[in-house]
Amino acid sequence: MIYIGTTENNGSAIYFDIYSAERQGRGMRISGTIGDGCYEGEVLVEVGRNDSVTFADAWLGGSGFSEFIDRCGSDVLEEALLESVREMPLFQARRSQPHGNSMSYAGIVAESSSMWQNLT
């Protein structure tokens, strides 16, 4: 779960709970639940060639969505979601090396690189 940097007028934090991540070409498609304690709905965040945010309730007419957007602002929320996905370590490693490369994961490994070099 990610608490994104957007807060509502009443001080409630907005959370993004990711339940699915899939690689898509040179980008990522992240599905999750977004909410603030009063509203909870599904969202799809796509980052790569074309960045986009799709709220399921915007298409399905779910209850409480328009009030949620009024409370937090759609432009600010969309940018915060895109930024949170762009900052994910997996996405950063994949962006520079789309076909994988063991050296591209050096920033993710917590141990010193000398320990791993001794094993090879």
C-alpha positions as CSV (number, residue, x, y, z in Angstrom):
1,M,0.0,0.0,0.0
2,I,1.2,3.5,-0.9
3,Y,0.1,6.6,0.7
4,I,0.4,9.2,-2.0
5,G,1.4,12.8,-1.4
6,T,-2.1,14.1,-1.9
7,T,-4.3,14.8,1.1
8,E,-7.9,16.0,1.1
9,N,-9.2,19.2,2.6
10,N,-10.2,17.4,5.8
11,G,-6.7,15.9,6.2
12,S,-7.5,12.4,5.2
13,A,-4.7,10.6,3.4
14,I,-5.3,8.9,0.1
15,Y,-4.0,5.4,-0.3
16,F,-3.2,3.3,-3.4
17,D,-3.2,-0.5,-2.7
18,I,-1.6,-2.3,-5.7
19,Y,-2.9,-5.8,-6.4
20,S,-1.6,-6.4,-10.0
21,A,1.5,-5.2,-11.9
22,E,2.3,-6.3,-15.4
23,R,5.0,-5.3,-17.8
24,Q,3.8,-3.9,-21.0
25,G,6.4,-3.3,-23.7
26,R,8.6,-0.7,-22.2
27,G,6.2,0.4,-19.5
28,M,4.0,-1.0,-16.7
29,R,0.3,-1.5,-16.1
30,I,-0.6,-1.2,-12.4
31,S,-4.1,-2.1,-11.1
32,G,-5.1,-1.3,-7.6
33,T,-7.6,0.1,-5.2
34,I,-7.6,3.8,-4.3
35,G,-9.4,5.3,-1.4
36,D,-9.5,7.7,1.5
37,G,-11.6,6.0,4.1
38,C,-14.9,7.4,2.8
39,Y,-14.6,6.1,-0.8
40,E,-12.8,3.1,-2.3
41,G,-12.6,2.2,-6.0
42,E,-10.5,0.5,-8.7
43,V,-7.9,2.4,-10.7
44,L,-5.6,1.4,-13.6
45,V,-2.3,3.3,-13.9
46,E,-0.3,2.9,-17.1
47,V,3.2,4.3,-17.5
48,G,5.4,4.0,-20.5
49,R,4.8,5.1,-24.1
50,N,1.5,6.7,-23.1
51,D,0.9,7.6,-19.5
52,S,-2.7,7.3,-18.3
53,V,-4.9,6.9,-15.3
54,T,-8.3,5.2,-15.6
55,F,-10.8,5.2,-12.7
56,A,-13.3,2.3,-13.1
57,D,-16.1,4.2,-11.4
58,A,-15.7,7.1,-13.9
59,W,-16.8,4.6,-16.6
60,L,-19.2,2.5,-14.5
61,G,-20.9,5.3,-12.6
62,G,-20.0,4.0,-9.1
63,S,-21.4,5.8,-6.1
64,G,-19.2,8.2,-4.3
65,F,-16.7,8.7,-7.1
66,S,-17.6,12.3,-8.0
67,E,-17.5,13.3,-4.4
68,F,-14.1,11.7,-4.0
69,I,-12.7,13.6,-7.0
70,D,-14.2,16.8,-5.8
71,R,-12.5,16.3,-2.4
72,C,-9.0,15.6,-3.8
73,G,-8.9,17.0,-7.4
74,S,-8.6,14.8,-10.4
75,D,-5.5,16.5,-12.0
76,V,-3.5,16.4,-8.7
77,L,-4.6,12.8,-8.0
78,E,-3.7,11.5,-11.5
79,E,-0.2,13.1,-11.4
80,A,0.4,11.7,-7.9
81,L,-0.6,8.2,-9.1
82,L,1.6,8.4,-12.1
83,E,4.5,9.7,-10.1
84,S,4.1,6.9,-7.5
85,V,4.3,4.3,-10.2
86,R,7.3,5.9,-11.9
87,E,9.2,5.8,-8.6
88,M,8.7,2.1,-8.1
89,P,12.1,0.3,-8.1
90,L,10.9,-2.4,-10.5
91,F,9.8,0.2,-13.0
92,Q,13.1,2.1,-12.8
93,A,15.1,-1.0,-13.4
94,R,13.0,-2.1,-16.4
95,R,13.0,1.4,-17.9
96,S,16.7,1.4,-18.5
97,Q,17.0,-2.3,-19.5
98,P,13.8,-3.5,-21.1
99,H,15.3,-7.0,-21.8
100,G,16.8,-7.4,-18.3
101,N,20.4,-7.3,-17.2
102,S,21.7,-8.6,-13.9
103,M,23.7,-5.3,-13.5
104,S,20.6,-3.2,-13.7
105,Y,19.3,-4.5,-10.4
106,A,22.3,-3.3,-8.4
107,G,20.3,-0.4,-6.9
108,I,17.7,-2.8,-5.6
109,V,20.0,-5.3,-3.8
110,A,20.6,-4.4,-0.2
111,E,23.9,-6.2,0.2
112,S,27.2,-4.8,-0.9
113,S,28.2,-5.7,-4.5
114,S,31.5,-7.1,-3.4
115,M,29.7,-9.9,-1.6
116,W,27.9,-10.9,-4.9
117,Q,31.1,-10.6,-6.9
118,N,32.9,-13.1,-4.7
119,L,30.2,-15.7,-5.5
120,T,30.8,-15.6,-9.3
